[in-house]
């Protein structure tokens, strides 16, 4: 085939852009094939538009945050660490900052700065961008020769890297195209399911508190039959018309599998106060509003939209005068505020997940190079692989380090 490129990358997201820049800088002729008008669309919405691009932690801590197939990532994580990611972006003129939990963001809090820098890295290193949707791999026996696009073009290449992402947020271009390409080459795609996803609850009262964002609360997740928490963290969560969302809920969702009614969640609305301290606080408020009805005496303690819910769940009559509330009833109120119960019923659709759990089976990919063990010339990077992690910048770091490793190996050939 004429005009054969050294490396054709399918997907100009986080993995594809880092791979393109690294490979082109290493002297390879690189073409990025992107079906969306603008590269890095999913990067634009990460971290609520601020782009939590990595986590400023050690390699061991990074691998510990990978919830599935972490051993597969050892070579990639060691070759391109979170600190390497930070050095790359700052070298491209994007000042960074580290926030709570090691989460790294651009100082500007603008994800577009990260996207623009990575696109510039790819282009200025010598990679070019072609627009189109990959329809199938061009293959001869077990050798990949390039990609055919949906509009009938054939793009020949010595090597093809699939970096198409998962199936979450399809409007950004993550529509699962890479899984079909992988299957064409004989690869196994493990079960796809949502991870880091909002949770639908049995409790319909969440709708009453819709839009309420709670900061600095503690969320615990339990199996119904186990006393020990599977997940226990402080942070932010959000009530919605269907249940709950926000960073804490997304993180907790990664610990759930199968029938969700097997789990229960408890929200500590006042994690900074021990039960005795909270009781004393409530008693002070009751003394302050001694002649008020119970339903009107919680405004100093709780956000307004959740007060009717707490009143109803407390079992205390809304119209009962607070000076009549017994110590035992206060104790029950304290227990409620320290463990507001929620029952998971279902996940939201896969398309709303932050990441897709499942993907190309890692046993069929060389962890030292990201090369396919089944088809010569084929490589994988990023979310298309069956690896995913908790929230905190780890999933983007997976994309960056796998994209880098594939490119570095090819450039060294």
C-alpha positions in Angstrom: 0.0 0.0 0.0 1.2 3.5 -0.8 1.8 6.2 1.8 2.0 3.7 4.7 2.4 5.4 8.1 4.5 3.9 10.9 1.8 4.1 13.5 -2.0 4.7 13.1 -3.7 5.6 16.4 -7.5 5.1 16.5 -8.8 7.6 19.0 -7.5 11.0 19.9 -8.2 10.9 23.6 -5.9 10.9 26.6 -4.1 7.6 25.6 -4.0 8.4 21.9 -2.6 11.9 22.3 0.2 11.0 24.6 1.0 8.0 22.4 1.0 10.2 19.3 3.3 12.8 20.8 5.7 10.3 22.3 6.0 8.2 19.1 6.3 11.2 16.8 9.0 12.7 19.0 10.8 9.4 18.8 10.9 9.7 15.0 7.9 7.7 13.9 5.4 8.8 11.2 2.2 9.0 13.2 -1.4 9.6 12.2 -4.2 10.0 14.7 -7.6 8.9 13.4 -10.4 10.7 15.3 -14.1 10.6 14.5 -15.1 13.6 16.5 -14.5 17.1 15.2 -12.3 18.0 18.2 -9.8 15.7 19.9 -10.0 15.0 23.7 -13.8 15.4 24.1 -14.0 13.2 27.1 -11.1 14.9 28.7 -13.1 18.1 28.5 -15.7 16.9 31.0 -13.5 15.1 33.5 -13.3 16.5 37.0 -16.5 18.5 36.4 -14.7 20.3 33.6 -11.6 20.9 35.7 -9.7 17.8 34.5 -8.4 15.7 37.4 -5.6 14.5 35.2 -3.6 12.2 37.6 -2.9 11.6 41.2 0.4 12.8 42.8 1.2 9.5 44.4 3.8 6.7 44.2 3.7 3.9 41.7 2.7 1.5 44.4 -0.2 3.8 45.6 -1.3 4.2 42.0 -1.4 0.4 41.4 -3.2 0.0 44.7 -6.0 2.3 43.4 -6.4 0.1 40.2 -9.3 -2.2 41.1 -8.9 -4.7 38.3 -5.8 -6.3 36.7 -3.4 -3.9 38.5 -0.4 -6.3 37.9 -0.8 -5.9 34.2 0.0 -2.2 34.6 3.2 -2.6 36.5 5.5 -2.0 33.5 3.4 0.9 32.2 3.1 2.5 35.6 6.8 2.3 36.1 7.7 3.6 32.7 5.5 6.7 33.0 4.6 7.7 36.5 2.2 10.3 37.7 5.1 12.6 38.2 6.1 12.1 34.6 2.5 13.1 33.6 2.8 16.2 35.6 6.3 17.0 34.2 4.9 16.6 30.7 2.0 18.9 31.2 4.0 21.6 33.0 6.6 21.3 30.3 3.8 22.1 27.8 3.1 25.3 29.7 0.2 24.2 32.0 0.8 24.9 35.7 -0.6 22.3 37.9 -1.8 22.0 41.5 -2.3 19.1 43.9 -5.5 19.1 46.0 -7.0 16.8 48.7 -6.3 13.1 48.2 -3.4 13.8 45.8 -5.8 14.8 43.0 -4.0 16.9 40.3 -5.7 19.7 38.4 -4.5 22.6 36.2 -4.1 25.8 38.2 -6.6 27.4 35.8 -9.3 24.8 36.7 -9.9 24.5 32.9 -9.8 21.1 31.3 -9.5 22.8 27.9 -5.9 23.8 28.9 -5.0 20.1 29.3 -6.6 19.1 26.0 -5.0 22.0 24.1 -1.6 21.2 25.5 -1.9 17.5 24.6 -3.1 18.3 21.1 -0.2 20.7 20.7 2.2 18.0 22.0 1.0 15.6 19.3 1.0 18.1 16.5 4.3 19.8 17.3 6.0 16.5 17.7 5.0 15.7 14.1 1.8 13.7 14.4 -1.0 14.5 12.0 -4.8 14.1 12.5 -7.1 12.4 10.1 -10.9 12.6 10.7 -13.1 9.6 10.3 -14.6 6.6 12.0 -12.7 3.3 11.9 -14.9 0.6 10.5 -12.6 -2.4 10.4 -9.0 -3.4 10.6 -7.1 -4.2 7.4 -5.6 -7.6 8.0 -3.7 -10.4 6.2 -3.8 -13.6 8.1 -2.8 -12.5 11.7 -1.1 -9.3 10.6 -2.7 -5.9 10.9 -2.0 -3.7 7.9 -4.0 -0.6 8.7 -7.6 0.6 9.1 -10.6 1.0 6.8 -12.9 4.0 7.6 -16.6 4.1 7.5 -16.5 6.4 4.5 -14.5 3.9 2.4 -11.0 5.1 2.8 -8.1 2.7 3.6 -5.3 4.0 5.8 -2.3 1.7 5.7 0.1 1.4 8.6 2.9 -0.7 9.9 1.3 -0.6 13.4 -2.2 0.2 14.7 -3.0 1.3 18.2 -6.6 1.1 19.4 -7.2 3.9 22.0 -11.0 4.4 21.5 -12.0 4.4 25.2 -15.0 2.6 26.6 -18.7 3.0 26.2 -19.4 5.7 28.8 -20.3 9.2 27.7 -21.0 8.3 24.1 -21.6 11.9 23.1 -17.9 12.5 23.6 -17.1 9.7 21.1 -16.7 6.8 23.5 -19.2 4.4 21.8 -17.3 1.2 22.1 -15.8 1.1 18.6 -12.6 -0.4 19.8 -14.2 -3.6 21.1 -15.4 -4.5 17.6 -12.0 -3.9 16.1 -10.4 -6.1 18.9 -12.9 -8.9 18.3 -12.1 -8.8 14.5 -8.4 -9.5 15.4 -9.5 -12.5 17.5 -9.4 -10.8 21.0 -11.7 -11.5 23.8 -13.7 -8.6 25.3 -14.8 -9.3 28.9 -18.2 -8.3 30.2 -18.7 -4.5 30.0 -20.4 -2.9 32.9 -20.5 0.6 34.5 -18.0 1.7 37.1 -17.8 5.0 38.9 -21.5 5.6 38.3 -24.4 7.3 40.0 -26.7 5.0 42.1 -30.4 4.7 41.9 -31.8 4.1 45.4 -34.9 2.4 46.9 -35.5 5.6 48.9 -37.7 7.9 46.9 -37.2 10.8 49.3 -33.9 11.6 47.5 -36.0 13.4 45.0 -37.1 15.8 47.7 -33.5 16.8 48.3 -32.7 16.9 44.6 -29.8 19.3 43.8 -28.5 19.3 47.4 -24.7 18.9 47.4 -23.3 17.8 50.7 -19.6 18.6 51.4 -17.4 17.0 54.1 -19.7 14.1 54.8 -18.7 10.5 55.3 -20.2 7.7 53.2 -19.9 4.1 54.2 -20.9 1.1 52.1 -21.7 -2.3 53.6 -22.8 -5.7 52.5 -26.2 -6.3 54.1 -24.9 -9.3 55.9 -21.5 -7.9 57.0 -20.7 -5.4 59.8 -17.4 -4.2 58.3 -17.6 -1.3 55.8 -16.4 -2.1 52.2 -15.9 1.6 51.6 -15.5 4.4 54.1 -14.5 7.9 52.9 -15.2 11.6 53.5 -16.0 14.0 50.6 -18.8 15.3 48.6 -22.1 13.7 47.3 -25.2 14.9 45.6 -28.9 14.0 45.8 -30.7 13.6 42.5 -34.2 12.8 41.2 -33.2 9.1 41.0 -30.9 8.7 44.0 -27.4 9.8 44.7 -24.3 10.9 42.8 -21.1 12.9 43.3 -17.5 11.8 44.0 -18.2 9.7 47.1 -21.0 7.8 45.4 -19.0 7.2 42.3 -16.1 5.8 44.3 -18.4 3.6 46.3 -20.0 2.2 43.2 -16.7 0.6 42.1 -17.1 -1.7 45.2 -20.5 -3.0 44.2 -21.3 -5.9 41.8 -24.2 -8.2 41.1 -27.5 -7.6 42.9 -27.2 -4.1 44.4 -29.8 -4.7 47.0 -27.2 -6.8 48.8 -25.6 -3.5 49.8 -26.5 -0.6 52.1 -25.1 2.9 52.4 -24.9 5.1 55.4 -24.2 8.9 55.3 -22.7 10.6 58.3 -24.0 14.1 58.0 -21.8 15.3 60.9 -18.5 13.4 60.7 -16.7 16.0 62.7 -18.8 15.5 65.8 -18.8 12.4 68.0 -22.3 11.2 69.0 -22.0 12.8 72.4 -20.9 16.1 70.8 -23.7 16.0 68.3 -26.2 15.4 71.0 -24.9 18.4 73.0 -25.2 20.5 69.8 -28.8 19.4 69.2 -29.6 20.1 72.9 -28.2 23.6 72.5 -30.4 24.2 69.4 -33.4 22.9 71.2 -32.8 25.2 74.1 -32.4 28.1 71.7 -35.7 27.2 70.0 -37.4 25.8 73.1 -40.9 26.9 72.1 -40.7 25.8 68.4 -42.1 22.7 66.8 -39.5 20.0 66.1 -39.8 20.5 62.3 -38.8 24.2 62.7 -35.9 23.7 65.1 -33.3 22.1 62.8 -32.4 25.0 60.5 -29.1 25.7 62.2 -28.1 22.1 62.0 -29.1 20.9 58.5 -29.6 22.2 54.9 -33.3 23.2 54.5 -34.1 20.7 51.7 -33.2 17.7 53.8 -34.9 18.8 57.0 -38.4 17.3 56.1 -36.7 14.0 55.3 -34.8 13.9 58.6 -38.0 14.8 60.5 -39.9 12.0 58.8 -37.2 9.4 59.4 -36.6 10.4 63.0 -40.0 9.3 64.1 -40.5 12.5 66.1 -43.8 14.2 65.4 -43.2 17.3 63.3 -45.4 19.4 65.6 -43.9 18.2 68.8 -42.3 21.0 70.9 -38.6 20.5 71.2 -38.6 20.9 74.9 -40.7 17.8 75.0 -38.4 15.7 73.0 -36.9 13.0 75.3 -33.3 12.0 75.6 -34.1 8.6 74.0 -35.6 10.4 71.0 -32.6 12.7 70.7 -30.4 9.6 70.8 -32.3 8.2 67.9 -32.0 11.5 66.0 -28.2 11.4 66.6 -28.0 7.9 65.2 -30.0 9.0 62.1 -27.7 11.9 61.5 -24.6 9.8 61.9 -25.9 7.1 59.6 -28.6 8.3 57.2 -29.6 5.0 55.5 -29.7 4.5 51.7 -30.4 1.3 49.8 -28.9 0.9 46.3 -31.3 -0.5 43.8 -29.5 -0.1 40.4 -26.8 1.7 38.6 -27.6 4.4 36.1 -27.0 3.3 32.4 -23.5 2.4 31.3 -23.5 5.6 29.1 -23.5 7.7 32.3 -20.5 5.9 33.9 -17.2 7.7 34.3 -15.4 4.6 33.1 -16.3 1.3 31.6 -15.3 -1.8 33.6 -14.3 -4.7 31.3 -12.7 -4.6 27.9 -10.0 -6.3 25.9 -8.7 -9.3 27.9 -5.3 -8.3 29.3 -4.0 -11.9 29.1 -4.0 -11.4 25.3 -1.9 -8.3 25.5 1.9 -8.0 26.3 2.1 -5.8 29.4 5.7 -4.8 28.5 4.7 -3.3 25.2 0.8 -3.1 25.0 1.2 -5.3 21.8 -1.4 -7.9 20.9 -0.3 -11.4 21.4 -2.8 -12.5 18.7 -2.3 -10.1 15.8 1.1 -8.7 14.7 1.2 -4.9 14.5 -1.8 -4.3 16.8 -1.6 -2.4 20.1 -4.0 -1.3 22.8 -4.0 1.6 25.3 -6.4 3.2 27.8 -9.9 2.4 28.7 -10.5 -0.1 25.9 -8.4 -2.5 28.0 -9.9 -4.5 30.9 -8.4 -2.2 33.6 -10.0 0.5 35.7 -9.4 2.3 38.9 -11.1 4.4 41.6 -11.8 8.1 41.2 -8.9 10.5 41.9 -7.1 10.9 38.6 -6.1 7.2 38.4 -8.1 6.3 35.3 -6.5 9.1 33.2 -3.1 8.0 34.5 -3.9 4.5 33.1 -4.5 6.1 29.7 -1.4 8.2 29.8 1.0 5.4 30.9 -0.3 2.7 28.6 -0.2 5.1 25.7 3.3 6.2 26.5 4.6 2.6 26.9 3.2 1.5 23.6 4.8 4.5 21.9 8.2 4.2 23.6 8.5 0.6 22.7 7.7 1.3 19.0 10.0 4.3 18.8 12.9 2.2 20.3 12.5 -0.5 17.5 
